[in-house]
Amino acid sequence: MARFILFAVCVLFAFEGAAGIEILDLDIIPYEDFVQGSPETMQLLDYALHEKGIVGIKGVPGYREKVQRFIQRAREFSALPEAVKDQYAPNHELGETFLGYEMGKEKFKLPDGKWVIDDLKVSYYGFIPDISINKWPAEVDLKSPFQEIGALMVDMGEAIMKKIGLIGPMTGIEGGLRLGRMLYYRKNENSAAENPYWCGAHFDNSMFTTLLPAFYFSNGEAVPEPLEAGLFVKTTAGGTFKKVVADDPDVMMFQVGEFGQLATNDAIRATEHRVHKASGCVERYTMALFFNAPADAEIRSYSVLTEDARYGAAPGEPCSFGHWNKASFDRYIVKESD
């Protein structure tokens, strides 16, 4: 009976929180069509990323199985005692910044201008392919599925970046580190009135991002994505945030980062997005893969983003990805004074 009452309360909160939600028509391209590269498929890919900022690819071979293994290990790691997980947090005294375990370390601005900390967002960072400075837990084999699904996300992301010109002759950018981020959004046991977002509105500061679908659990059981929760994107500068239904385990998604916008002089624009909380009972798991330019890669941009203080130079003057990345980190990371 108690479990039924808890479920009913969750449904009530979900119904109340879902009022007025607009659903984004996510363009999803079959993998085989993408590989064949017909003009119609490439036109849809180009349209989706330029006009909506996000696109899905469905049916990548081996993808679904790798996703399931990763989510299982992510749940096992997340269930470990906090004292154990803290062993894999960065050692700031040694100069480590973010690799490994992280909880509640980012802040974002609400629509009313107030800065809040994403205190229910948990991350685990690692470079793909694996390099010596990555750290991995001994209690759970998170490394293997993290690297397996990450490699597939890298391959697909790079293929799309080449198709739309984000890497290659158009931008002059090749290579760079690929950073994976396991994401676990803890259940919201208190009211979400003060901060309704698991992750506040922002743009990824990298070139490009690959995303896994989201997986939701309540009391240890898999549940459908709540209507009021999940990924929301803003398709145009003056538009509204629309919900991306992103729980199909066969779909891999892709969106544009700020440095991609800078490198193309606004020919393609970064995707503003946020993650809405589920009410009370539900946890969310996913993974993001960020495509960073080489730290010393310089651009001379005339993008509107050169007006952002992080660019650190006038339009047409050089800015390196290393500079942009550090300035972004300094703006959004939580400091002891916050």
C-alpha positions in Angstrom: 0.0 0.0 0.0 2.8 2.5 0.9 4.5 1.8 -2.5 1.2 2.4 -4.3 0.7 5.8 -2.4 4.3 6.8 -3.3 3.6 6.0 -7.0 0.4 7.9 -6.9 2.1 11.0 -5.5 4.8 10.8 -8.2 2.1 10.6 -10.9 0.3 13.6 -9.4 3.5 15.7 -9.3 4.3 14.6 -12.9 0.9 15.6 -14.1 1.1 19.0 -12.4 4.6 19.7 -13.7 3.8 18.7 -17.3 1.3 21.5 -18.1 2.3 23.6 -21.1 5.2 21.5 -22.2 6.1 21.7 -25.9 7.6 18.6 -27.5 10.4 19.0 -30.0 10.0 17.1 -33.3 13.4 15.3 -33.1 14.7 14.3 -36.5 16.0 10.7 -36.4 18.1 9.3 -39.2 18.5 5.5 -39.7 22.1 4.5 -39.4 22.1 2.8 -42.8 20.8 6.0 -44.5 23.5 8.0 -42.8 26.2 5.6 -44.0 24.9 5.7 -47.6 24.9 9.5 -47.4 22.1 10.2 -49.9 21.5 13.9 -50.6 18.1 13.7 -48.9 19.7 12.3 -45.7 22.5 14.8 -45.7 20.0 17.6 -46.2 18.0 16.4 -43.2 21.2 16.1 -41.1 22.2 19.6 -42.0 18.7 21.0 -41.4 18.3 19.4 -38.0 21.7 20.6 -36.6 21.4 24.1 -38.1 17.7 24.8 -37.3 17.1 22.7 -34.2 20.6 22.1 -32.8 20.1 18.4 -32.3 19.7 15.3 -34.3 19.3 11.5 -33.7 20.9 8.5 -35.4 19.0 5.2 -34.9 20.3 1.7 -35.1 24.1 2.0 -34.9 25.4 -1.6 -34.8 26.3 -2.8 -31.3 25.1 0.4 -29.8 22.1 -0.8 -27.8 24.0 -3.6 -26.1 26.9 -1.2 -25.1 24.4 1.3 -23.7 22.8 -1.3 -21.5 26.1 -2.5 -20.1 27.2 1.1 -19.4 24.0 2.0 -17.6 24.2 -1.1 -15.4 27.7 -0.3 -14.3 26.9 3.4 -13.8 24.1 2.3 -11.4 26.4 0.0 -9.6 29.0 2.7 -9.1 26.3 5.2 -8.0 25.1 2.8 -5.3 28.5 2.6 -3.6 28.9 4.4 -0.3 29.8 8.1 -0.6 33.1 7.6 1.2 34.1 5.0 -1.4 33.1 7.2 -4.4 35.0 10.2 -2.9 38.2 8.3 -3.3 37.9 8.9 -7.0 37.3 12.6 -6.8 40.0 15.0 -8.1 42.8 15.8 -5.8 42.9 19.6 -6.1 46.1 19.8 -4.0 47.9 17.9 -6.7 46.5 20.1 -9.4 43.8 17.7 -10.6 40.7 19.5 -11.9 37.8 17.3 -12.9 38.7 13.7 -13.9 36.9 11.0 -11.9 34.0 11.5 -9.6 32.2 14.8 -9.1 29.0 15.9 -7.3 27.4 19.3 -7.2 30.3 21.2 -8.7 28.5 23.4 -11.4 26.4 26.5 -11.2 24.0 28.0 -13.7 21.8 31.0 -13.9 18.1 30.7 -13.6 15.7 32.8 -15.8 15.3 35.3 -13.0 19.1 35.9 -12.9 19.8 33.9 -9.7 22.8 31.6 -9.8 22.1 28.1 -8.3 24.2 25.0 -7.9 23.2 21.8 -9.7 23.4 19.9 -6.4 21.6 16.8 -7.6 23.9 16.2 -10.6 26.6 13.6 -10.3 29.4 13.0 -12.9 32.2 10.7 -13.7 34.7 12.0 -16.2 37.2 10.1 -18.3 39.1 10.7 -21.6 38.4 8.4 -24.6 40.4 6.5 -25.5 41.8 5.8 -22.1 44.9 7.7 -21.0 47.1 7.4 -17.9 45.6 10.3 -16.0 42.1 8.8 -16.1 41.1 7.3 -12.7 38.8 4.3 -12.4 37.1 2.6 -9.5 38.3 -0.7 -8.2 35.0 -1.8 -6.7 33.0 -1.7 -10.0 34.3 -2.1 -13.6 33.1 1.2 -14.9 36.1 1.6 -17.2 35.3 -1.1 -19.7 31.7 -0.1 -20.6 32.6 3.6 -20.3 35.4 3.1 -22.9 33.3 0.8 -25.1 30.3 3.0 -25.5 32.6 6.1 -25.6 34.5 4.8 -28.6 31.3 4.3 -30.5 30.1 7.8 -29.6 33.5 9.2 -30.8 33.3 7.4 -34.1 29.7 8.6 -34.8 30.4 12.1 -33.6 33.5 12.5 -35.7 31.6 11.2 -38.8 28.9 13.8 -38.4 31.4 16.6 -37.7 33.1 15.8 -41.0 29.8 15.8 -42.8 28.9 19.3 -41.6 32.4 20.7 -41.8 33.2 21.2 -38.1 36.5 19.4 -38.5 38.6 19.6 -41.7 39.3 22.4 -44.2 36.4 24.6 -43.3 37.6 25.2 -39.7 41.2 24.0 -39.9 40.6 22.0 -36.8 41.6 18.4 -36.5 42.2 16.1 -33.5 41.7 17.1 -29.9 40.7 15.2 -26.7 37.4 13.4 -26.4 36.0 13.7 -22.9 33.3 11.3 -21.6 31.0 12.2 -18.8 28.7 9.7 -17.0 25.8 11.6 -15.6 23.6 10.5 -12.8 20.8 12.8 -11.6 19.7 12.0 -8.1 16.0 11.8 -7.1 14.4 15.0 -6.0 13.1 14.2 -2.5 12.2 17.8 -1.8 10.1 20.4 -3.7 11.6 21.5 -7.0 10.1 25.0 -6.6 13.4 26.7 -5.8 15.3 25.1 -8.7 13.2 23.0 -11.2 16.3 21.9 -13.1 18.7 19.0 -12.6 20.9 21.0 -14.9 20.4 24.7 -15.6 20.3 26.3 -19.1 23.7 26.4 -20.8 25.7 25.7 -24.0 28.4 23.1 -24.1 31.7 25.0 -24.5 33.3 22.3 -26.7 33.1 21.8 -30.5 30.3 19.1 -30.5 28.6 16.7 -28.2 27.3 13.1 -28.5 24.5 12.1 -26.1 23.1 8.8 -24.9 19.4 8.4 -24.4 18.3 8.8 -20.8 17.3 5.9 -18.5 15.0 6.5 -15.5 14.5 4.4 -12.4 12.2 4.6 -9.4 12.8 2.5 -6.3 15.3 0.4 -8.3 12.9 -0.3 -11.2 13.1 1.1 -14.7 10.3 3.5 -15.5 9.3 5.5 -18.6 10.7 9.0 -19.0 8.3 11.4 -17.1 6.7 13.9 -19.3 7.9 16.8 -17.2 11.5 15.7 -17.0 14.5 15.3 -19.2 16.4 17.2 -21.9 14.9 20.5 -23.2 16.5 22.6 -26.0 15.9 26.0 -27.3 15.9 25.9 -31.1 16.3 29.6 -31.8 17.8 32.6 -29.9 14.3 33.9 -29.2 12.4 30.6 -28.9 11.2 28.6 -26.0 12.6 25.5 -24.5 11.1 22.3 -26.0 11.3 18.8 -24.6 13.3 16.2 -26.5 11.8 12.8 -26.0 15.2 11.0 -25.5 14.5 7.6 -24.0 14.8 5.3 -27.1 17.8 3.0 -26.4 18.5 2.7 -30.1 19.0 6.4 -30.7 22.2 8.3 -30.3 21.9 12.1 -30.3 24.2 15.0 -31.3 24.3 18.7 -30.6 26.6 21.7 -31.3 29.0 23.4 -28.9 30.1 27.0 -28.6 33.6 26.5 -30.0 31.9 24.9 -33.1 29.9 28.1 -33.4 33.0 30.3 -33.0 35.0 28.2 -35.5 32.3 28.5 -38.2 31.6 32.2 -37.6 27.9 31.4 -36.7 27.3 29.3 -39.7 26.2 26.7 -37.2 25.0 27.7 -33.7 25.5 26.1 -30.3 22.6 24.3 -28.8 21.2 25.9 -25.6 19.8 23.1 -23.4 18.8 22.2 -19.8 17.6 19.2 -17.9 14.3 19.4 -16.0 13.9 17.4 -12.8 11.5 14.6 -12.3 9.3 15.0 -9.2 10.3 13.2 -6.0 10.9 9.6 -6.9 12.9 9.3 -10.1 16.6 9.0 -10.9 18.1 9.6 -14.4 21.2 8.2 -16.0 22.9 9.1 -19.3 26.3 9.9 -20.8 27.7 12.9 -22.8 30.8 12.8 -25.0 32.5 16.2 -25.6 34.7 16.9 -28.7 37.4 19.4 -27.6 39.6 21.1 -30.1 43.4 20.8 -29.4 44.3 23.2 -26.6 46.6 25.2 -28.8 44.1 25.4 -31.8 43.5 29.1 -32.6 40.6 30.6 -34.4 40.1 34.2 -35.6 36.3 34.4 -35.2 33.7 37.1 -36.1 31.0 35.2 -34.3 28.6 37.0 -32.0 30.3 34.9 -29.3 33.4 37.1 -29.6 31.3 39.6 -27.5 31.5 37.1 -24.6 34.2 37.9 -22.1 35.6 34.4 -22.4 36.8 35.1 -25.9 39.3 37.6 -24.4 40.0 39.4 -27.7 38.3 41.6 -30.3 36.5 40.0 -33.3 39.0 38.7 -35.8 41.8 38.4 -33.2 43.0 34.9 -32.1 41.5 32.9 -29.3 42.7 29.4 -28.5 40.5 26.5 -27.4 42.6 26.2 -24.3 41.8 29.8 -23.3 38.1 29.4 -24.1 37.9 26.1 -22.2 39.6 27.5 -19.1 37.4 30.7 -19.1 34.3 28.5 -19.3 35.5 26.3 -16.5 36.2 29.4 -14.3 32.7 30.8 -15.0 30.6 27.8 -14.2 32.6 25.7 -11.7 31.5 26.1 -8.0 34.2 27.8 -5.9 34.5 27.8 -2.1 33.2 31.4 -2.0 29.9 30.4 -3.7 
